[in-house]
Amino acid sequence: MSRLLAGGKSRSARPAVVSYLQSSGALASAALSQLVTFAILARALGPTEFGLFVQISAVATVAVQLCGLGASDCLLRRISREPGLYADLLGHNLCLIGATGAVLVVGGVAALSGWLRLSSGSSVDTATLVLLLLGNVVLVRVILLVETAFLALGRLHAANRAVIGFALARMATAALACQAFRVSTLSEWALWQCAGNLLYAAIGAAWLRPLGRPRFAILREELKPGILFSSQFVMRAVRANVDLLAIGLFAPLATVGSYGVARRIVDSSYLAIDALNRLLYPRLARESRDGLHLALPVAKRALVAALGLGLATWLALFLLAPELPVLFGRQYPELSFFVRCLSGTIVLVGAWAAAIDLLGASGRQDARAWVLNGANLSGSVLIAAATWLAAPLGTFIALYLIEGAIVAAAWLVLLRLAQRSRVQAEARRAL
């Protein structure tokens, strides 16, 4: 791990390891806080109301990836190379978040109103949907922007503070609402959640203020790379949530709630790999500046580290799964089974993460989009069909097939582009 982050220089090994531990510690704290938050909500709202919340959250997860049209990538990628662009890129992000956020809230309310009546026969009032989408899409995207800005500027401590602070704020909001004020309905929780996220977004803005005021203008040259970047996460979010929406058509809301909790647990368990990636991405951007092939050795070392982290996480989840109903409540009896079935996907995510990150950090968003969008688009169809034919076993099989396909495609594309980059560099030197 130290060799990976320090580039093989022993004198910098200790700071690199410390940085990784701080990064993983921040994400671990955030993940744990999120699970506690989910446990509080699962108990307070009950299986039916919580099942509705899970379905709405699935749509919000897709929408938050669209919000801002992927402008966070240029913030991280370009500022890590040219810090003087901070004001322009921050303003570019805020403009796009505001414009796309308004469209997503209005469109999301209309889409969810019809979908919930179709899938569960339940209806949620418009005010509740507006609050849930505003809080979980627009405000969350603004809060995530704070972390990205600090990472781009190399301020890891501040980025970690932003991550941990947001997780603790959400947990405190849930505890205060559900335990002190006895919130027990989705409409009540929507108001509390939106207010909590609004307060934390204001705190994040205060943290960024000393770094300089944004210059509000849309940078047209960054629109296409941003859309390509955003499309990858949108398609992954669609694929990652289509199972929740499809199961909602064929299973009771209590089962949707159990599956939703299991998915949140497994998604939160990617933290060990995410902690590595959030440190690795700026370095890959710098290493690949003069050619993608120059960063390939770092990506290969990252593969080994990510696989080790993924295996350790899978084993921990598999062993701890039977104890989870104690935390979330006995009204979710299928939770342990779902977690054990889903936990192995973490290893496969670790296998493709470094390859995908290098494609993005080197500016090859087109190739990265081709791999992720192709796999996730076809995967969404596969998951929907498998869920319809044989839920939940078919759903699990489809998930593993998709992750395996991404591993193969990502590394094949990366190695081919690295070879092309090496040949081009040799041709330039020969001139």
C-alpha positions in Angstrom: 0.0 0.0 0.0 2.7 2.5 0.9 4.6 1.7 -2.3 1.5 2.3 -4.3 0.7 5.7 -2.8 4.2 6.9 -2.5 5.4 5.8 -5.9 8.1 3.5 -4.5 10.0 6.2 -2.5 10.6 5.0 1.0 11.0 8.4 2.5 7.4 9.3 1.6 5.9 5.9 2.5 4.8 6.9 6.0 2.9 10.0 4.9 1.2 8.0 2.2 0.1 5.3 4.6 -1.1 7.9 7.0 -3.1 9.6 4.2 -4.7 6.3 3.2 -5.6 5.5 6.9 -7.1 8.9 7.3 -9.0 8.6 4.0 -10.3 5.1 4.8 -11.0 6.1 8.4 -13.1 9.1 7.2 -15.1 6.9 4.8 -15.5 4.1 7.4 -16.8 6.6 9.9 -19.2 8.0 7.3 -20.4 4.5 6.3 -21.0 3.4 9.9 -22.9 6.6 10.5 -25.0 6.0 7.4 -25.8 2.5 8.5 -26.9 3.7 11.9 -29.0 6.4 10.2 -30.6 3.7 8.1 -31.2 1.5 11.1 -32.9 4.4 13.0 -35.2 5.1 10.0 -36.0 1.4 9.4 -37.2 1.1 13.0 -39.0 4.4 13.1 -40.8 4.3 9.8 -41.7 0.6 9.8 -41.5 -1.8 6.8 -44.1 -0.1 4.6 -43.1 3.5 5.0 -39.4 2.6 4.9 -40.1 0.5 1.7 -41.5 3.7 0.1 -38.5 5.7 1.2 -36.1 3.0 -0.3 -37.9 3.3 -3.7 -37.8 7.1 -3.7 -34.1 7.0 -2.6 -33.3 4.7 -5.6 -34.6 7.4 -8.0 -32.8 10.1 -6.1 -29.5 8.1 -6.4 -29.9 8.2 -10.2 -30.9 11.9 -10.2 -27.9 13.1 -8.1 -25.6 11.7 -10.7 -27.3 13.8 -13.4 -27.3 16.9 -11.2 -24.4 19.1 -12.4 -23.8 17.1 -15.5 -20.5 15.6 -14.2 -18.8 19.0 -13.7 -17.2 17.6 -10.5 -14.7 15.6 -12.7 -13.2 18.7 -14.2 -13.0 20.3 -10.8 -10.9 17.4 -9.5 -9.0 16.7 -12.6 -8.0 20.2 -13.7 -7.5 21.8 -10.3 -5.1 19.0 -9.3 -3.0 20.2 -12.3 -3.8 23.9 -12.3 -5.0 25.3 -8.9 -5.5 28.7 -10.4 -8.6 27.6 -12.2 -10.5 27.1 -8.9 -12.8 30.1 -9.1 -13.8 29.3 -12.7 -14.4 25.6 -12.1 -16.3 26.1 -8.9 -18.6 28.6 -10.6 -19.1 26.3 -13.5 -20.2 23.5 -11.1 -22.6 25.7 -9.2 -24.3 27.0 -12.4 -24.9 23.5 -13.6 -26.1 22.2 -10.3 -28.7 25.0 -10.1 -30.0 24.6 -13.6 -30.1 20.8 -13.7 -31.4 20.5 -10.1 -34.5 22.5 -10.9 -35.3 20.3 -13.9 -34.6 17.1 -11.9 -36.9 18.0 -9.0 -39.8 18.9 -11.2 -39.4 15.9 -13.5 -38.7 13.6 -10.5 -41.9 14.6 -8.8 -44.0 13.8 -11.9 -42.2 10.5 -12.5 -42.4 9.2 -8.9 -46.1 10.1 -8.5 -47.0 7.7 -11.3 -44.4 5.0 -10.5 -45.4 4.6 -6.8 -49.0 4.2 -7.7 -48.1 1.5 -10.2 -45.5 -0.4 -8.2 -47.0 -0.3 -4.6 -50.4 1.2 -5.0 -49.3 3.9 -2.6 -49.3 7.6 -3.1 -47.0 10.2 -1.7 -48.0 13.9 -1.6 -46.3 16.4 -3.8 -44.7 18.4 -1.0 -43.1 15.3 0.4 -41.6 14.3 -3.0 -40.3 17.9 -3.5 -38.6 17.9 -0.1 -37.1 14.4 -0.6 -35.7 15.3 -4.1 -34.5 18.7 -3.1 -32.7 17.3 -0.1 -31.3 14.1 -1.7 -30.4 15.5 -5.1 -29.6 19.2 -5.2 -28.4 19.7 -1.6 -26.4 16.4 -1.6 -24.7 17.4 -4.9 -23.7 20.8 -3.3 -22.4 19.0 -0.2 -20.4 16.5 -2.3 -18.9 19.5 -4.2 -17.3 20.7 -1.0 -15.4 17.4 -0.6 -14.3 17.4 -4.2 -13.0 20.9 -4.0 -10.8 20.1 -1.0 -9.5 16.9 -2.6 -8.6 18.8 -5.8 -6.6 21.3 -3.8 -4.8 18.5 -1.9 -6.5 19.4 1.4 -7.2 15.8 2.5 -7.9 16.8 6.2 -10.6 19.2 5.1 -12.1 16.7 2.7 -12.2 14.0 5.4 -13.8 16.5 7.7 -16.5 17.2 5.1 -17.3 13.5 4.7 -17.4 12.7 8.4 -19.3 15.8 9.2 -22.1 15.1 6.6 -22.5 11.5 7.9 -22.7 12.6 11.5 -25.1 15.4 10.6 -27.4 12.9 8.9 -27.2 10.6 11.8 -27.9 13.4 14.3 -30.9 14.5 12.2 -32.4 11.0 12.1 -31.8 10.5 15.9 -33.3 13.8 16.8 -36.3 13.4 14.5 -37.1 9.8 15.2 -36.1 9.4 18.8 -36.7 12.8 20.3 -39.6 14.1 18.2 -41.1 10.6 17.4 -41.2 11.1 13.6 -42.9 8.0 12.2 -44.1 8.9 8.7 -42.3 9.6 5.4 -43.8 13.1 5.1 -42.4 14.1 8.5 -39.0 12.7 7.8 -38.8 14.5 4.4 -39.0 17.9 6.1 -36.4 17.0 8.7 -34.0 15.5 6.2 -34.2 18.5 3.8 -33.7 20.9 6.6 -30.7 19.0 7.9 -29.1 18.9 4.5 -29.7 22.6 3.9 -28.0 23.5 7.2 -25.0 21.3 6.3 -24.7 22.7 2.8 -24.6 26.2 4.4 -21.8 25.0 6.6 -19.9 23.6 3.6 -20.2 26.9 1.8 -18.7 28.7 4.8 -15.7 26.3 4.7 -15.1 27.1 1.0 -15.5 30.8 1.3 -11.9 31.6 2.4 -10.6 29.8 -0.7 -12.1 32.4 -3.0 -15.4 33.4 -4.6 -16.6 31.5 -7.6 -16.9 33.1 -11.0 -20.3 32.1 -12.3 -20.0 31.0 -15.9 -20.5 27.8 -17.8 -17.3 26.5 -19.4 -18.5 25.1 -22.7 -15.3 23.1 -23.3 -16.1 21.1 -20.2 -19.7 20.2 -21.0 -19.0 17.2 -23.2 -16.4 15.6 -20.9 -18.7 16.3 -18.0 -21.7 14.7 -19.7 -19.6 11.7 -20.6 -18.4 11.4 -17.0 -21.9 11.9 -15.6 -23.4 9.4 -18.0 -21.2 6.6 -16.5 -22.5 7.2 -13.0 -26.0 7.7 -14.2 -26.0 4.4 -16.0 -24.3 2.7 -13.0 -26.9 4.2 -10.7 -29.7 3.0 -13.0 -28.3 -0.4 -13.0 -27.6 -0.3 -9.3 -31.2 0.6 -8.5 -33.2 -1.1 -11.2 -33.3 -4.2 -9.0 -34.9 -2.3 -6.2 -37.5 -0.8 -8.6 -38.2 -4.2 -10.3 -38.5 -6.1 -7.0 -41.0 -3.4 -5.9 -43.2 -4.6 -8.7 -43.3 -8.3 -7.6 -42.6 -8.2 -3.9 -44.2 -6.6 -0.8 -42.8 -3.4 0.5 -41.3 -5.3 3.6 -39.1 -7.3 1.2 -38.2 -4.1 -0.7 -37.2 -2.6 2.6 -35.0 -5.7 3.5 -33.3 -5.7 0.1 -32.8 -1.9 0.2 -31.1 -2.1 3.6 -28.8 -5.0 2.3 -27.9 -2.9 -0.8 -27.1 0.1 1.4 -24.9 -2.1 3.6 -23.0 -3.5 0.6 -22.7 -0.2 -1.1 -21.3 1.3 2.1 -18.8 -1.5 2.3 -17.0 -0.3 -0.9 -15.4 2.3 1.4 -12.0 0.5 1.6 -11.7 0.6 -2.2 -13.2 4.2 -2.4 -10.6 5.4 0.2 -7.8 4.2 -2.1 -9.4 5.6 -5.2 -10.0 9.1 -3.9 -6.3 9.3 -3.1 -5.2 7.7 -6.3 -7.3 9.7 -8.8 -5.4 13.0 -8.6 -2.1 11.1 -8.8 -3.2 9.2 -11.9 -4.1 12.5 -13.4 -0.6 13.9 -12.9 1.2 10.7 -13.9 -0.8 10.4 -17.1 -0.3 14.0 -18.2 2.4 13.0 -20.8 0.9 9.7 -21.7 -1.6 7.2 -20.3 1.0 4.4 -20.3 3.2 6.2 -17.8 0.5 5.7 -15.1 -0.1 2.0 -15.9 2.3 0.7 -13.3 0.5 2.6 -10.6 -2.8 1.2 -11.8 -1.5 -2.3 -11.7 -0.3 -1.9 -8.1 -3.7 -0.4 -7.2 -5.3 -3.6 -8.6 -3.4 -5.8 -6.2 -4.3 -3.5 -3.2 -8.0 -3.2 -4.2 -8.4 -7.0 -4.6 -6.9 -7.5 -1.1 -9.2 -4.9 0.4 -12.2 -6.4 -1.5 -11.6 -9.9 -0.2 -11.2 -8.7 3.4 -14.4 -6.7 3.2 -16.4 -9.7 1.6 -15.2 -12.0 4.4 -16.1 -9.6 7.1 -19.6 -9.0 5.7 -20.3 -12.7 5.2 -19.4 -13.5 8.8 -21.3 -10.5 10.3 -24.5 -10.9 8.2 -26.4 -13.0 10.7 -26.1 -10.3 13.4 -27.5 -7.5 11.3 -31.2 -8.0 12.1 -30.3 -7.1 15.7 -29.4 -3.6 14.5 -32.1 -3.1 12.0 -35.0 -4.9 13.6 -36.5 -8.4 13.5 -39.1 -7.2 11.0 -36.4 -7.5 8.3 -35.9 -11.3 8.4 -34.4 -11.6 4.9 -31.7 -9.1 5.5 -28.9 -11.6 6.4 -29.5 -13.7 3.3 -29.5 -10.7 1.0 -26.3 -9.3 2.4 -24.4 -12.6 2.0 -25.6 -13.0 -1.6 -24.5 -9.4 -2.5 -21.3 -9.2 -0.6 -19.1 -10.9 -3.2 -19.6 -8.1 -5.7 -17.2 -6.0 -3.7 -14.3 -8.1 -4.9 -15.3 -7.6 -8.5 -15.6 -3.8 -8.0 -12.1 -3.8 -6.6 -10.9 -5.6 -9.7 -12.1 -3.0 -12.2 -11.8 0.2 -10.1 -8.2 1.1 -10.9 -8.6 0.6 -14.6 -11.7 2.8 -14.8 -10.0 5.5 -12.7 -7.0 5.6 -14.9 -9.2 6.0 -18.0 -10.9 8.9 -16.4 -7.9 10.6 -14.9 -6.0 10.4 -18.2 -8.9 12.3 -19.9 -10.2 9.2 -21.8 -13.8 9.7 -20.7 -15.0 8.4 -24.0 -13.4 5.0 -23.5 -14.5 5.0 -19.8 -18.0 5.8 -20.8 -18.0 3.1 -23.5 -17.1 0.5 -20.9 -19.3 1.6 -18.1 -22.3 2.7 -20.1 -22.3 -0.4 -22.3 -22.1 -2.7 -19.3 -24.6 -0.8 -17.2 -27.2 -0.3 -20.0 -27.2 -3.9 -21.0 -27.0 -4.9 -17.4 -30.1 -2.9 -16.4 -32.1 -4.9 -19.0 -30.5 -8.1 -17.8 -31.3 -7.4 -14.1 -34.9 -6.4 -14.9 -35.5 -9.6 -16.9 -33.7 -11.8 -14.4 -35.7 -10.2 -11.5 -39.0 -10.7 -13.4 -38.2 -14.4 -14.2 -36.6 -15.5 -10.9 -36.3 -12.9 -8.2 -34.2 -12.7 -6.1 -31.9 -15.5 -7.3 -31.9 -14.3 -10.9 -31.1 -10.8 -9.7 -28.0 -12.0 -7.9 -26.7 -14.0 -10.9 -27.2 -10.9 -13.2 -25.3 -8.7 -10.8 -22.3 -10.9 -10.7 -22.3 -11.3 -14.5 -22.3 -7.6 -15.0 -19.5 -6.8 -12.6 -17.4 -9.6 -14.2 -18.0 -8.1 -17.6 -16.9 -4.7 -16.5 -13.6 -6.2 -15.1 -12.8 -7.8 -18.4 -13.8 -4.9 -20.6 -12.1 -2.2 -18.5 -8.7 -3.9 -18.4 -8.8 -4.9 -22.1 -9.5 -1.3 -23.2 -7.0 0.1 -20.8 -4.1 -2.2 -21.9 -4.9 -1.5 -25.6 -4.9 2.3 -25.0 -1.7 2.1 -23.0 0.0 0.2 -25.8 -1.1 2.9 -28.3 0.1 5.6 -26.0 3.5 4.0 -25.6 3.9 3.6 -29.4 2.9 7.3 -29.9 5.5 8.4 -27.3 8.2 6.4 -28.9 7.3 7.9 -32.3 7.6 11.4 -30.9 11.0 10.6 -29.4 12.2 9.3 -32.7 11.4 12.6 -34.5 
